[in-house]
């Protein structure tokens, strides 16, 4: 989860400003490295996000296969992504982290 300042707004008295911070969830691209059937026959996969691997539900992308890239939001693969688009997104995220 990423925390980001969204807006400044006056407090109850209107004389001071407080920083309001809201949470924003991101969807990230990842590569399917292993597929399996999970509870109730739901399709699950191990998805690689750089050096991190997570279990992801493929209920919304049941035809995703090993080697495919998917966009993952809160543990669910919500769409397919071609490799070029996934690489561009991962490069942008990497540039943001390293500041390059």
Helices and strands as residue ranges (DSSP letters): E 2-10, E 17-24, E 28-37, G 39-41, E 43-49, E 52-57, E 69-73, E 76-81, H 83-98
